């Protein structure tokens, strides 16, 4: 059954079809971009029980040794 009036023209139907497809594509791309942006947001910092436990001097020294090995050397590479 054809549509009455100016909507029976195939150019009008094509125009509305293109408008619907472009709107759907625009919405899909926008939602995809929002999801990608949210993935890059850092998580909230979570408290860990070991953060409140004081370290012994030996543990502090061992930790310092590990950190010094991981810090970049003069060439920019880890030692």
PDB file of N, CA, C and O in Angstrom:
ATOM      1  N   UNK A   1       0.845  -1.176   0.000  1.00  0.00           N
ATOM      2  CA  UNK A   1       0.000   0.000   0.000  1.00  0.00           C
ATOM      3  C   UNK A   1       0.894   1.244   0.000  1.00  0.00           C
ATOM      4  O   UNK A   1       1.679   1.442   0.928  1.00  0.00           O
ATOM      5  N   UNK A   2       0.781   2.063  -1.013  1.00  0.00           N
ATOM      6  CA  UNK A   2       1.634   3.258  -1.067  1.00  0.00           C
ATOM      7  C   UNK A   2       1.232   4.294  -0.016  1.00  0.00           C
ATOM      8  O   UNK A   2       0.075   4.382   0.395  1.00  0.00           O
ATOM      9  N   UNK A   3       2.225   5.068   0.398  1.00  0.00           N
ATOM     10  CA  UNK A   3       1.966   6.118   1.378  1.00  0.00           C
ATOM     11  C   UNK A   3       1.289   7.299   0.691  1.00  0.00           C
ATOM     12  O   UNK A   3       1.599   7.590  -0.464  1.00  0.00           O
ATOM     13  N   UNK A   4       0.372   7.987   1.374  1.00  0.00           N
ATOM     14  CA  UNK A   4      -0.341   9.104   0.738  1.00  0.00           C
ATOM     15  C   UNK A   4       0.514  10.371   0.684  1.00  0.00           C
ATOM     16  O   UNK A   4       1.438  10.549   1.479  1.00  0.00           O
ATOM     17  N   UNK A   5       0.197  11.223  -0.244  1.00  0.00           N
ATOM     18  CA  UNK A   5       0.786  12.552  -0.336  1.00  0.00           C
ATOM     19  C   UNK A   5       2.248  12.550  -0.748  1.00  0.00           C
ATOM     20  O   UNK A   5       2.677  11.723  -1.553  1.00  0.00           O
ATOM     21  N   UNK A   6       3.026  13.503  -0.179  1.00  0.00           N
ATOM     22  CA  UNK A   6       4.416  13.667  -0.605  1.00  0.00           C
ATOM     23  C   UNK A   6       5.321  12.508  -0.178  1.00  0.00           C
ATOM     24  O   UNK A   6       6.444  12.396  -0.670  1.00  0.00           O
ATOM     25  N   UNK A   7       4.856  11.652   0.722  1.00  0.00           N
ATOM     26  CA  UNK A   7       5.706  10.549   1.177  1.00  0.00           C
ATOM     27  C   UNK A   7       5.754   9.395   0.191  1.00  0.00           C
ATOM     28  O   UNK A   7       6.536   8.462   0.374  1.00  0.00           O
ATOM     29  N   UNK A   8       4.935   9.439  -0.848  1.00  0.00           N
ATOM     30  CA  UNK A   8       4.946   8.361  -1.829  1.00  0.00           C
ATOM     31  C   UNK A   8       6.097   8.515  -2.821  1.00  0.00           C
ATOM     32  O   UNK A   8       6.399   7.580  -3.563  1.00  0.00           O
ATOM     33  N   UNK A   9       6.731   9.663  -2.842  1.00  0.00           N
ATOM     34  CA  UNK A   9       7.866   9.902  -3.745  1.00  0.00           C
ATOM     35  C   UNK A   9       9.067   9.077  -3.277  1.00  0.00           C
ATOM     36  O   UNK A   9       9.429   9.148  -2.103  1.00  0.00           O
ATOM     37  N   UNK A  10       9.691   8.300  -4.157  1.00  0.00           N
ATOM     38  CA  UNK A  10      10.827   7.462  -3.739  1.00  0.00           C
ATOM     39  C   UNK A  10      12.023   8.279  -3.229  1.00  0.00           C
ATOM     40  O   UNK A  10      12.811   7.782  -2.425  1.00  0.00           O
ATOM     41  N   UNK A  11      12.160   9.512  -3.687  1.00  0.00           N
ATOM     42  CA  UNK A  11      13.268  10.342  -3.201  1.00  0.00           C
ATOM     43  C   UNK A  11      13.099  10.678  -1.724  1.00  0.00           C
ATOM     44  O   UNK A  11      14.081  10.729  -0.984  1.00  0.00           O
ATOM     45  N   UNK A  12      11.862  10.907  -1.289  1.00  0.00           N
ATOM     46  CA  UNK A  12      11.600  11.216   0.116  1.00  0.00           C
ATOM     47  C   UNK A  12      11.863   9.989   0.981  1.00  0.00           C
ATOM     48  O   UNK A  12      12.444  10.089   2.062  1.00  0.00           O
ATOM     49  N   UNK A  13      11.422   8.821   0.487  1.00  0.00           N
ATOM     50  CA  UNK A  13      11.661   7.578   1.233  1.00  0.00           C
ATOM     51  C   UNK A  13      13.160   7.314   1.334  1.00  0.00           C
ATOM     52  O   UNK A  13      13.642   6.901   2.389  1.00  0.00           O
ATOM     53  N   UNK A  14      13.898   7.544   0.261  1.00  0.00           N
ATOM     54  CA  UNK A  14      15.346   7.362   0.279  1.00  0.00           C
ATOM     55  C   UNK A  14      16.008   8.335   1.248  1.00  0.00           C
ATOM     56  O   UNK A  14      16.933   7.962   1.971  1.00  0.00           O
ATOM     57  N   UNK A  15      15.542   9.567   1.265  1.00  0.00           N
ATOM     58  CA  UNK A  15      16.096  10.563   2.169  1.00  0.00           C
ATOM     59  C   UNK A  15      15.893  10.144   3.631  1.00  0.00           C
ATOM     60  O   UNK A  15      16.820  10.217   4.439  1.00  0.00           O
ATOM     61  N   UNK A  16      14.684   9.710   3.957  1.00  0.00           N
ATOM     62  CA  UNK A  16      14.428   9.265   5.327  1.00  0.00           C
ATOM     63  C   UNK A  16      15.243   8.013   5.670  1.00  0.00           C
ATOM     64  O   UNK A  16      15.708   7.866   6.800  1.00  0.00           O
ATOM     65  N   UNK A  17      15.414   7.129   4.714  1.00  0.00           N
ATOM     66  CA  UNK A  17      16.228   5.930   4.937  1.00  0.00           C
ATOM     67  C   UNK A  17      17.681   6.283   5.220  1.00  0.00           C
ATOM     68  O   UNK A  17      18.283   5.748   6.150  1.00  0.00           O
ATOM     69  N   UNK A  18      18.245   7.185   4.418  1.00  0.00           N
ATOM     70  CA  UNK A  18      19.625   7.623   4.640  1.00  0.00           C
ATOM     71  C   UNK A  18      19.784   8.339   5.983  1.00  0.00           C
ATOM     72  O   UNK A  18      20.789   8.174   6.674  1.00  0.00           O
ATOM     73  N   UNK A  19      18.787   9.125   6.334  1.00  0.00           N
ATOM     74  CA  UNK A  19      18.814   9.818   7.612  1.00  0.00           C
ATOM     75  C   UNK A  19      18.800   8.818   8.778  1.00  0.00           C
ATOM     76  O   UNK A  19      19.525   8.991   9.758  1.00  0.00           O
ATOM     77  N   UNK A  20      17.982   7.788   8.666  1.00  0.00           N
ATOM     78  CA  UNK A  20      17.906   6.772   9.719  1.00  0.00           C
ATOM     79  C   UNK A  20      19.218   5.993   9.833  1.00  0.00           C
ATOM     80  O   UNK A  20      19.694   5.745  10.940  1.00  0.00           O
ATOM     81  N   UNK A  21      19.797   5.612   8.712  1.00  0.00           N
ATOM     82  CA  UNK A  21      21.053   4.853   8.738  1.00  0.00           C
ATOM     83  C   UNK A  21      22.189   5.703   9.284  1.00  0.00           C
ATOM     84  O   UNK A  21      22.986   5.221  10.089  1.00  0.00           O
ATOM     85  N   UNK A  22      22.277   6.956   8.861  1.00  0.00           N
ATOM     86  CA  UNK A  22      23.364   7.811   9.350  1.00  0.00           C
ATOM     87  C   UNK A  22      23.211   8.114  10.841  1.00  0.00           C
ATOM     88  O   UNK A  22      24.207   8.211  11.557  1.00  0.00           O
ATOM     89  N   UNK A  23      21.981   8.263  11.310  1.00  0.00           N
ATOM     90  CA  UNK A  23      21.751   8.491  12.740  1.00  0.00           C
ATOM     91  C   UNK A  23      22.162   7.268  13.546  1.00  0.00           C
ATOM     92  O   UNK A  23      22.790   7.400  14.596  1.00  0.00           O
ATOM     93  N   UNK A  24      21.814   6.088  13.066  1.00  0.00           N
ATOM     94  CA  UNK A  24      22.188   4.853  13.764  1.00  0.00           C
ATOM     95  C   UNK A  24      23.713   4.691  13.799  1.00  0.00           C
ATOM     96  O   UNK A  24      24.267   4.300  14.825  1.00  0.00           O
ATOM     97  N   UNK A  25      24.383   4.985  12.701  1.00  0.00           N
ATOM     98  CA  UNK A  25      25.842   4.875  12.663  1.00  0.00           C
ATOM     99  C   UNK A  25      26.485   5.895  13.593  1.00  0.00           C
ATOM    100  O   UNK A  25      27.448   5.571  14.288  1.00  0.00           O
ATOM    101  N   UNK A  26      25.975   7.110  13.618  1.00  0.00           N
ATOM    102  CA  UNK A  26      26.513   8.157  14.488  1.00  0.00           C
ATOM    103  C   UNK A  26      26.363   7.768  15.951  1.00  0.00           C
ATOM    104  O   UNK A  26      27.290   7.947  16.741  1.00  0.00           O
ATOM    105  N   UNK A  27      25.193   7.232  16.319  1.00  0.00           N
ATOM    106  CA  UNK A  27      24.978   6.806  17.701  1.00  0.00           C
ATOM    107  C   UNK A  27      25.887   5.642  18.072  1.00  0.00           C
ATOM    108  O   UNK A  27      26.450   5.619  19.167  1.00  0.00           O
ATOM    109  N   UNK A  28      26.034   4.680  17.175  1.00  0.00           N
ATOM    110  CA  UNK A  28      26.880   3.514  17.458  1.00  0.00           C
ATOM    111  C   UNK A  28      28.335   3.939  17.645  1.00  0.00           C
ATOM    112  O   UNK A  28      29.000   3.473  18.570  1.00  0.00           O
ATOM    113  N   UNK A  29      28.828   4.808  16.789  1.00  0.00           N
ATOM    114  CA  UNK A  29      30.215   5.262  16.919  1.00  0.00           C
ATOM    115  C   UNK A  29      30.418   6.090  18.187  1.00  0.00           C
ATOM    116  O   UNK A  29      31.463   5.996  18.832  1.00  0.00           O
ATOM    117  N   UNK A  30      29.427   6.896  18.541  1.00  0.00           N
ATOM    118  CA  UNK A  30      29.521   7.692  19.762  1.00  0.00           C
ATOM    119  C   UNK A  30      29.546   6.829  21.005  1.00  0.00           C
ATOM    120  O   UNK A  30      30.322   7.079  21.927  1.00  0.00           O
ATOM    121  N   UNK A  31      28.691   5.806  21.033  1.00  0.00           N
ATOM    122  CA  UNK A  31      28.681   4.899  22.190  1.00  0.00           C
ATOM    123  C   UNK A  31      29.972   4.099  22.276  1.00  0.00           C
ATOM    124  O   UNK A  31      30.465   3.823  23.370  1.00  0.00           O
ATOM    125  N   UNK A  32      30.513   3.731  21.136  1.00  0.00           N
ATOM    126  CA  UNK A  32      31.782   2.995  21.116  1.00  0.00           C
ATOM    127  C   UNK A  32      32.926   3.863  21.653  1.00  0.00           C
ATOM    128  O   UNK A  32      33.773   3.392  22.412  1.00  0.00           O
ATOM    129  N   UNK A  33      32.935   5.115  21.255  1.00  0.00           N
ATOM    130  CA  UNK A  33      33.981   6.027  21.718  1.00  0.00           C
ATOM    131  C   UNK A  33      33.863   6.258  23.226  1.00  0.00           C
ATOM    132  O   UNK A  33      34.876   6.337  23.921  1.00  0.00           O
ATOM    133  N   UNK A  34      32.640   6.366  23.730  1.00  0.00           N
ATOM    134  CA  UNK A  34      32.450   6.542  25.179  1.00  0.00           C
ATOM    135  C   UNK A  34      32.945   5.327  25.942  1.00  0.00           C
ATOM    136  O   UNK A  34      33.572   5.462  26.993  1.00  0.00           O
ATOM    137  N   UNK A  35      32.663   4.137  25.416  1.00  0.00           N
ATOM    138  CA  UNK A  35      33.112   2.913  26.084  1.00  0.00           C
ATOM    139  C   UNK A  35      34.638   2.836  26.081  1.00  0.00           C
ATOM    140  O   UNK A  35      35.237   2.386  27.058  1.00  0.00           O
ATOM    141  N   UNK A  36      35.267   3.269  24.995  1.00  0.00           N
ATOM    142  CA  UNK A  36      36.725   3.235  24.913  1.00  0.00           C
ATOM    143  C   UNK A  36      37.344   4.234  25.890  1.00  0.00           C
ATOM    144  O   UNK A  36      38.375   3.955  26.503  1.00  0.00           O
ATOM    145  N   UNK A  37      36.703   5.412  26.033  1.00  0.00           N
ATOM    146  CA  UNK A  37      37.216   6.418  26.961  1.00  0.00           C
ATOM    147  C   UNK A  37      37.114   5.947  28.400  1.00  0.00           C
ATOM    148  O   UNK A  37      38.012   6.202  29.202  1.00  0.00           O
ATOM    149  N   UNK A  38      36.044   5.274  28.731  1.00  0.00           N
ATOM    150  CA  UNK A  38      35.862   4.796  30.102  1.00  0.00           C
ATOM    151  C   UNK A  38      36.847   3.695  30.435  1.00  0.00           C
ATOM    152  O   UNK A  38      37.203   3.524  31.601  1.00  0.00           O
ATOM    153  N   UNK A  39      37.297   2.945  29.445  1.00  0.00           N
ATOM    154  CA  UNK A  39      38.249   1.873  29.702  1.00  0.00           C
ATOM    155  C   UNK A  39      39.601   2.442  30.130  1.00  0.00           C
ATOM    156  O   UNK A  39      40.334   1.781  30.866  1.00  0.00           O
ATOM    157  N   UNK A  40      39.947   3.647  29.690  1.00  0.00           N
ATOM    158  CA  UNK A  40      41.222   4.248  30.031  1.00  0.00           C
ATOM    159  C   UNK A  40      41.237   4.961  31.359  1.00  0.00           C
ATOM    160  O   UNK A  40      42.293   5.428  31.786  1.00  0.00           O
ATOM    161  N   UNK A  41      40.106   5.062  32.031  1.00  0.00           N
ATOM    162  CA  UNK A  41      40.042   5.760  33.314  1.00  0.00           C
ATOM    163  C   UNK A  41      40.682   4.879  34.381  1.00  0.00           C
ATOM    164  O   UNK A  41      40.317   3.710  34.509  1.00  0.00           O
ATOM    165  N   UNK A  42      41.622   5.411  35.143  1.00  0.00           N
ATOM    166  CA  UNK A  42      42.235   4.581  36.183  1.00  0.00           C
ATOM    167  C   UNK A  42      41.231   4.247  37.276  1.00  0.00           C
ATOM    168  O   UNK A  42      40.333   5.032  37.581  1.00  0.00           O
ATOM    169  N   UNK A  43      41.399   3.076  37.852  1.00  0.00           N
ATOM    170  CA  UNK A  43      40.520   2.643  38.919  1.00  0.00           C
ATOM    171  C   UNK A  43      40.834   3.400  40.197  1.00  0.00           C
ATOM    172  O   UNK A  43      41.920   3.958  40.358  1.00  0.00           O
ATOM    173  N   UNK A  44      39.875   3.411  41.094  1.00  0.00           N
ATOM    174  CA  UNK A  44      40.114   4.042  42.384  1.00  0.00           C
ATOM    175  C   UNK A  44      41.172   3.244  43.139  1.00  0.00           C
ATOM    176  O   UNK A  44      41.286   2.028  42.988  1.00  0.00           O
ATOM    177  N   UNK A  45      41.929   3.949  43.942  1.00  0.00           N
ATOM    178  CA  UNK A  45      42.978   3.283  44.713  1.00  0.00           C
ATOM    179  C   UNK A  45      42.330   2.464  45.817  1.00  0.00           C
ATOM    180  O   UNK A  45      41.469   2.949  46.551  1.00  0.00           O
ATOM    181  N   UNK A  46      42.761   1.213  45.918  1.00  0.00           N
ATOM    182  CA  UNK A  46      42.201   0.306  46.913  1.00  0.00           C
ATOM    183  C   UNK A  46      43.211   0.165  48.046  1.00  0.00           C
ATOM    184  O   UNK A  46      44.403  -0.036  47.813  1.00  0.00           O
ATOM    185  N   UNK A  47      42.715   0.274  49.275  1.00  0.00           N
ATOM    186  CA  UNK A  47      43.581   0.126  50.427  1.00  0.00           C
ATOM    187  C   UNK A  47      43.996  -1.330  50.561  1.00  0.00           C
ATOM    188  O   UNK A  47      43.174  -2.233  50.413  1.00  0.00           O
ATOM    189  N   UNK A  48      45.261  -1.551  50.839  1.00  0.00           N
ATOM    190  CA  UNK A  48      45.795  -2.894  51.035  1.00  0.00           C
ATOM    191  C   UNK A  48      46.252  -3.017  52.480  1.00  0.00           C
ATOM    192  O   UNK A  48      46.837  -2.078  53.018  1.00  0.00           O
ATOM    193  N   UNK A  49      45.998  -4.160  53.124  1.00  0.00           N
ATOM    194  CA  UNK A  49      46.354  -4.291  54.547  1.00  0.00           C
ATOM    195  C   UNK A  49      47.840  -4.083  54.825  1.00  0.00           C
ATOM    196  O   UNK A  49      48.194  -3.612  55.906  1.00  0.00           O
ATOM    197  N   UNK A  50      48.706  -4.414  53.895  1.00  0.00           N
ATOM    198  CA  UNK A  50      50.142  -4.277  54.139  1.00  0.00           C
ATOM    199  C   UNK A  50      50.591  -2.824  54.168  1.00  0.00           C
ATOM    200  O   UNK A  50      51.704  -2.535  54.607  1.00  0.00           O
ATOM    201  N   UNK A  51      49.761  -1.917  53.714  1.00  0.00           N
ATOM    202  CA  UNK A  51      50.153  -0.515  53.718  1.00  0.00           C
ATOM    203  C   UNK A  51      50.263   0.039  55.132  1.00  0.00           C
ATOM    204  O   UNK A  51      51.022   0.978  55.371  1.00  0.00           O
ATOM    205  N   UNK A  52      49.517  -0.529  56.064  1.00  0.00           N
ATOM    206  CA  UNK A  52      49.538  -0.002  57.421  1.00  0.00           C
ATOM    207  C   UNK A  52      50.492  -0.770  58.334  1.00  0.00           C
ATOM    208  O   UNK A  52      50.622  -0.427  59.509  1.00  0.00           O
ATOM    209  N   UNK A  53      51.157  -1.794  57.820  1.00  0.00           N
ATOM    210  CA  UNK A  53      52.084  -2.578  58.623  1.00  0.00           C
ATOM    211  C   UNK A  53      53.473  -1.954  58.503  1.00  0.00           C
ATOM    212  O   UNK A  53      53.997  -1.820  57.397  1.00  0.00           O
ATOM    213  N   UNK A  54      54.072  -1.574  59.628  1.00  0.00           N
ATOM    214  CA  UNK A  54      55.419  -0.987  59.537  1.00  0.00           C
ATOM    215  C   UNK A  54      56.454  -2.050  59.147  1.00  0.00           C
ATOM    216  O   UNK A  54      56.384  -3.201  59.579  1.00  0.00           O
ATOM    217  N   UNK A  55      57.405  -1.635  58.326  1.00  0.00           N
ATOM    218  CA  UNK A  55      58.458  -2.542  57.890  1.00  0.00           C
ATOM    219  C   UNK A  55      59.617  -2.515  58.881  1.00  0.00           C
ATOM    220  O   UNK A  55      59.884  -1.508  59.538  1.00  0.00           O
ATOM    221  N   UNK A  56      60.288  -3.646  58.962  1.00  0.00           N
ATOM    222  CA  UNK A  56      61.496  -3.707  59.784  1.00  0.00           C
ATOM    223  C   UNK A  56      62.629  -3.068  58.989  1.00  0.00           C
ATOM    224  O   UNK A  56      62.518  -2.921  57.772  1.00  0.00           O
ATOM    225  N   UNK A  57      63.715  -2.688  59.656  1.00  0.00           N
ATOM    226  CA  UNK A  57      64.848  -2.113  58.905  1.00  0.00           C
ATOM    227  C   UNK A  57      65.382  -3.051  57.831  1.00  0.00           C
ATOM    228  O   UNK A  57      65.793  -2.593  56.765  1.00  0.00           O
ATOM    229  N   UNK A  58      65.383  -4.351  58.090  1.00  0.00           N
ATOM    230  CA  UNK A  58      65.867  -5.301  57.080  1.00  0.00           C
ATOM    231  C   UNK A  58      64.939  -5.320  55.871  1.00  0.00           C
ATOM    232  O   UNK A  58      65.401  -5.404  54.733  1.00  0.00           O
ATOM    233  N   UNK A  59      63.634  -5.241  56.114  1.00  0.00           N
ATOM    234  CA  UNK A  59      62.679  -5.222  55.005  1.00  0.00           C
ATOM    235  C   UNK A  59      62.811  -3.933  54.202  1.00  0.00           C
ATOM    236  O   UNK A  59      62.736  -3.954  52.973  1.00  0.00           O
ATOM    237  N   UNK A  60      63.009  -2.812  54.891  1.00  0.00           N
ATOM    238  CA  UNK A  60      63.195  -1.545  54.185  1.00  0.00           C
ATOM    239  C   UNK A  60      64.445  -1.584  53.315  1.00  0.00           C
ATOM    240  O   UNK A  60      64.444  -1.082  52.191  1.00  0.00           O
ATOM    241  N   UNK A  61      65.518  -2.186  53.846  1.00  0.00           N
ATOM    242  CA  UNK A  61      66.761  -2.288  53.089  1.00  0.00           C
ATOM    243  C   UNK A  61      66.565  -3.167  51.846  1.00  0.00           C
ATOM    244  O   UNK A  61      67.037  -2.826  50.762  1.00  0.00           O
ATOM    245  N   UNK A  62      65.858  -4.312  52.010  1.00  0.00           N
ATOM    246  CA  UNK A  62      65.610  -5.213  50.878  1.00  0.00           C
ATOM    247  C   UNK A  62      64.751  -4.510  49.824  1.00  0.00           C
ATOM    248  O   UNK A  62      64.982  -4.655  48.623  1.00  0.00           O
ATOM    249  N   UNK A  63      63.764  -3.752  50.286  1.00  0.00           N
ATOM    250  CA  UNK A  63      62.920  -3.022  49.346  1.00  0.00           C
ATOM    251  C   UNK A  63      63.742  -1.986  48.585  1.00  0.00           C
ATOM    252  O   UNK A  63      63.568  -1.819  47.378  1.00  0.00           O
ATOM    253  N   UNK A  64      64.627  -1.298  49.281  1.00  0.00           N
ATOM    254  CA  UNK A  64      65.488  -0.309  48.628  1.00  0.00           C
ATOM    255  C   UNK A  64      66.398  -0.944  47.593  1.00  0.00           C
ATOM    256  O   UNK A  64      66.669  -0.346  46.552  1.00  0.00           O
ATOM    257  N   UNK A  65      66.871  -2.148  47.871  1.00  0.00           N
ATOM    258  CA  UNK A  65      67.727  -2.849  46.903  1.00  0.00           C
ATOM    259  C   UNK A  65      66.947  -3.155  45.622  1.00  0.00           C
ATOM    260  O   UNK A  65      67.463  -2.975  44.519  1.00  0.00           O
ATOM    261  N   UNK A  66      65.717  -3.611  45.772  1.00  0.00           N
ATOM    262  CA  UNK A  66      64.899  -3.938  44.604  1.00  0.00           C
ATOM    263  C   UNK A  66      64.601  -2.676  43.802  1.00  0.00           C
ATOM    264  O   UNK A  66      64.684  -2.683  42.574  1.00  0.00           O
ATOM    265  N   UNK A  67      64.256  -1.600  44.490  1.00  0.00           N
ATOM    266  CA  UNK A  67      63.929  -0.361  43.793  1.00  0.00           C
ATOM    267  C   UNK A  67      65.145   0.189  43.061  1.00  0.00           C
ATOM    268  O   UNK A  67      65.016   0.697  41.947  1.00  0.00           O
ATOM    269  N   UNK A  68      66.315   0.095  43.666  1.00  0.00           N
ATOM    270  CA  UNK A  68      67.502   0.619  43.003  1.00  0.00           C
ATOM    271  C   UNK A  68      67.840  -0.190  41.757  1.00  0.00           C
ATOM    272  O   UNK A  68      68.379   0.361  40.797  1.00  0.00           O
ATOM    273  N   UNK A  69      67.536  -1.481  41.752  1.00  0.00           N
ATOM    274  CA  UNK A  69      67.785  -2.294  40.558  1.00  0.00           C
ATOM    275  C   UNK A  69      66.789  -1.983  39.455  1.00  0.00           C
ATOM    276  O   UNK A  69      67.109  -2.103  38.272  1.00  0.00           O
ATOM    277  N   UNK A  70      65.589  -1.588  39.835  1.00  0.00           N
ATOM    278  CA  UNK A  70      64.565  -1.295  38.836  1.00  0.00           C
ATOM    279  C   UNK A  70      64.631   0.133  38.315  1.00  0.00           C
ATOM    280  O   UNK A  70      64.038   0.435  37.279  1.00  0.00           O
ATOM    281  N   UNK A  71      65.333   1.007  39.002  1.00  0.00           N
ATOM    282  CA  UNK A  71      65.410   2.398  38.546  1.00  0.00           C
ATOM    283  C   UNK A  71      66.294   2.473  37.299  1.00  0.00           C
ATOM    284  O   UNK A  71      67.249   1.706  37.177  1.00  0.00           O
ATOM    285  N   UNK A  72      65.991   3.380  36.378  1.00  0.00           N
ATOM    286  CA  UNK A  72      66.774   3.477  35.141  1.00  0.00           C
ATOM    287  C   UNK A  72      68.220   3.887  35.429  1.00  0.00           C
ATOM    288  O   UNK A  72      68.496   4.719  36.293  1.00  0.00           O
ATOM    289  N   UNK A  73      69.113   3.281  34.685  1.00  0.00           N
ATOM    290  CA  UNK A  73      70.524   3.628  34.807  1.00  0.00           C
ATOM    291  C   UNK A  73      70.859   4.837  33.960  1.00  0.00           C
ATOM    292  O   UNK A  73      69.962   5.575  33.552  1.00  0.00           O
ATOM    293  N   UNK A  74      72.125   5.048  33.693  1.00  0.00           N
ATOM    294  CA  UNK A  74      72.550   6.210  32.921  1.00  0.00           C
ATOM    295  C   UNK A  74      72.085   6.134  31.463  1.00  0.00           C
ATOM    296  O   UNK A  74      71.913   7.167  30.816  1.00  0.00           O
ATOM    297  N   UNK A  75      71.879   4.909  30.939  1.00  0.00           N
ATOM    298  CA  UNK A  75      71.435   4.761  29.554  1.00  0.00           C
ATOM    299  C   UNK A  75      69.920   4.742  29.435  1.00  0.00           C
ATOM    300  O   UNK A  75      69.392   4.664  28.326  1.00  0.00           O
ATOM    301  N   UNK A  76      69.205   4.812  30.565  1.00  0.00           N
ATOM    302  CA  UNK A  76      67.751   4.796  30.513  1.00  0.00           C
ATOM    303  C   UNK A  76      67.155   3.403  30.624  1.00  0.00           C
ATOM    304  O   UNK A  76      65.936   3.237  30.630  1.00  0.00           O
ATOM    305  N   UNK A  77      68.035   2.392  30.712  1.00  0.00           N
ATOM    306  CA  UNK A  77      67.553   1.016  30.868  1.00  0.00           C
ATOM    307  C   UNK A  77      67.682   0.599  32.321  1.00  0.00           C
ATOM    308  O   UNK A  77      68.521   1.138  33.043  1.00  0.00           O
ATOM    309  N   UNK A  78      66.850  -0.371  32.774  1.00  0.00           N
ATOM    310  CA  UNK A  78      67.023  -0.872  34.142  1.00  0.00           C
ATOM    311  C   UNK A  78      68.381  -1.519  34.325  1.00  0.00           C
ATOM    312  O   UNK A  78      68.937  -2.088  33.386  1.00  0.00           O
ATOM    313  N   UNK A  79      68.904  -1.434  35.509  1.00  0.00           N
ATOM    314  CA  UNK A  79      70.234  -1.993  35.776  1.00  0.00           C
ATOM    315  C   UNK A  79      70.189  -3.493  35.888  1.00  0.00           C
ATOM    316  O   UNK A  79      71.221  -4.127  36.111  1.00  0.00           O
TER     317      UNK A  79
END
